[in-house]
Amino acid sequence: MTKFITPIPHSAPQPMPSTGKSRRVFAGPHALALTTLTLLFALRVFGQILVAFWHVPYLPPMEDWMSGLMPYWLLLPCQIALLVLMGTICVHAWRGHGRFARTSAAIVQRLKIGGIIYLVAVIARYAITMALYPQMRWLGGCIPIVFHLVLATFVLTLARYHRNLLVAK
């Protein structure tokens, strides 16, 4: 007697119920952008370390790296902590799961508003600096401003990544 095995029909995947768990979504472009921005910021931190501790002659002097708002002994640990956070966010974005791959409409809104405020503040800072110090035009003393643009772009890219996670739910 021969037994015939009938295949079980496959149904379309059903969306996950809202359990608070993250759902894998292809985040390639966003993860790549977040990683690139993180690497740019890491290069800035590394460059400043080279200037601060080894006085390398081929990079701009220390005063060009600093806005003067925070002493370097306090700034460096903050930058390293920020790099660890950014790196963790990138890993979660690439994997599609983890604390920073969980989202909600409130997270998207906060990241978007915060990123826009940050970006506008950086642009205003540049405009005010150039108006008050015309001798610095166009690129003098811009290292901190440029890298704040990198960080603002990171926040806005993260908002976009989270928006795509919401759409995929």
C-alpha positions in Angstrom: 0.0 0.0 0.0 1.4 3.3 -1.0 0.9 6.4 1.0 0.5 9.6 -0.8 1.7 12.7 1.0 -0.3 15.7 0.1 1.5 19.0 0.5 0.1 21.5 2.9 -0.9 24.7 1.1 1.3 27.6 2.0 -0.5 30.7 3.0 0.8 34.2 2.7 2.8 35.4 5.7 0.7 37.0 8.2 1.8 40.2 9.9 3.1 39.8 13.5 0.7 40.9 16.2 1.8 44.0 18.0 3.9 42.5 20.8 6.5 45.1 21.0 9.1 42.8 19.4 11.0 44.0 16.5 10.4 42.7 13.0 13.1 42.1 10.5 12.9 44.6 7.6 15.6 45.1 4.9 17.3 48.2 6.0 20.3 48.1 3.7 20.3 51.8 2.4 19.5 53.2 5.9 22.0 50.9 7.6 24.6 51.8 5.1 24.0 55.5 5.5 24.0 55.2 9.4 27.3 53.3 9.2 28.9 55.8 6.9 27.9 58.7 9.1 29.2 56.8 12.1 32.5 56.1 10.4 32.8 59.8 9.4 32.3 60.8 13.0 34.8 58.2 14.2 37.4 59.7 11.8 36.7 63.1 13.3 37.2 61.8 16.8 40.4 59.9 15.8 41.8 63.0 14.0 41.2 65.1 17.1 42.9 62.5 19.3 45.9 62.5 16.9 46.2 66.3 17.2 45.5 66.5 20.9 48.0 63.8 22.0 50.5 63.4 19.2 50.5 66.9 17.7 50.5 65.6 14.2 51.5 68.4 11.8 49.4 67.3 8.8 46.0 67.9 10.5 44.5 71.2 11.5 45.5 72.6 14.9 43.5 71.8 18.0 41.7 75.1 18.1 40.2 74.3 14.7 38.6 71.1 16.1 37.0 72.8 19.1 34.1 75.2 19.4 35.2 76.1 22.9 31.9 75.1 24.5 33.2 72.0 26.3 36.8 71.3 27.4 38.4 68.4 25.6 38.9 66.3 28.7 35.0 66.2 28.9 34.3 66.2 25.2 36.4 63.1 24.4 34.5 60.6 26.7 31.2 62.1 25.4 32.3 61.5 21.8 33.4 57.9 22.6 30.1 57.2 24.3 28.3 58.7 21.3 30.3 56.5 19.0 29.4 53.4 21.0 25.7 54.3 20.8 25.9 55.0 17.1 27.7 51.8 16.5 25.1 49.8 18.4 22.3 51.5 16.4 24.1 50.5 13.2 24.4 46.9 14.3 20.7 46.7 15.2 19.8 48.3 11.9 21.9 45.8 9.9 20.5 42.9 11.9 16.9 44.1 11.8 16.4 43.4 15.5 17.5 44.7 18.8 16.6 47.6 21.1 17.2 50.2 18.4 15.3 48.3 15.8 12.0 48.5 17.8 9.9 51.5 16.8 6.7 53.4 17.3 5.1 56.4 15.9 6.3 58.4 18.9 9.9 57.4 18.3 9.6 58.4 14.6 8.1 61.8 15.5 10.7 62.5 18.2 13.6 61.6 16.0 12.3 63.6 13.1 11.5 66.8 15.2 14.8 66.5 17.1 16.8 66.0 13.9 15.1 69.0 12.2 15.7 71.2 15.2 19.3 70.0 15.4 19.9 70.6 11.7 18.3 74.1 11.8 20.4 75.0 14.9 23.6 73.9 13.1 22.8 75.9 10.0 22.0 78.9 12.1 25.2 78.5 14.0 27.2 78.4 10.8 25.4 81.6 9.5 25.9 83.4 12.8 29.6 82.4 13.0 30.2 83.6 9.4 28.4 86.9 10.1 30.3 87.6 13.3 33.7 86.4 12.1 33.9 87.2 8.3 37.7 86.3 8.4 36.6 82.7 8.9 34.6 82.5 5.6 33.9 80.0 4.2 35.6 77.1 5.9 37.6 78.5 8.8 36.6 76.9 12.1 34.0 74.7 10.4 35.2 71.3 11.7 32.7 71.2 14.6 29.9 72.6 12.5 30.5 70.1 9.7 30.4 67.2 12.1 27.3 68.5 13.8 25.8 68.3 10.4 26.9 64.7 10.2 25.3 64.0 13.6 22.0 65.8 12.6 22.0 63.7 9.4 22.4 60.6 11.5 19.4 61.5 13.6 17.3 62.2 10.5 18.4 59.0 8.8 17.5 57.1 11.9 14.1 58.7 11.9 13.6 57.6 8.3 14.8 54.0 9.1 12.2 53.9 11.9 9.5 55.3 9.7 10.2 52.5 7.2 9.9 50.0 10.1 6.4 51.4 10.9 5.3 51.1 7.3 6.5 47.5 7.2 4.4 46.5 10.3 
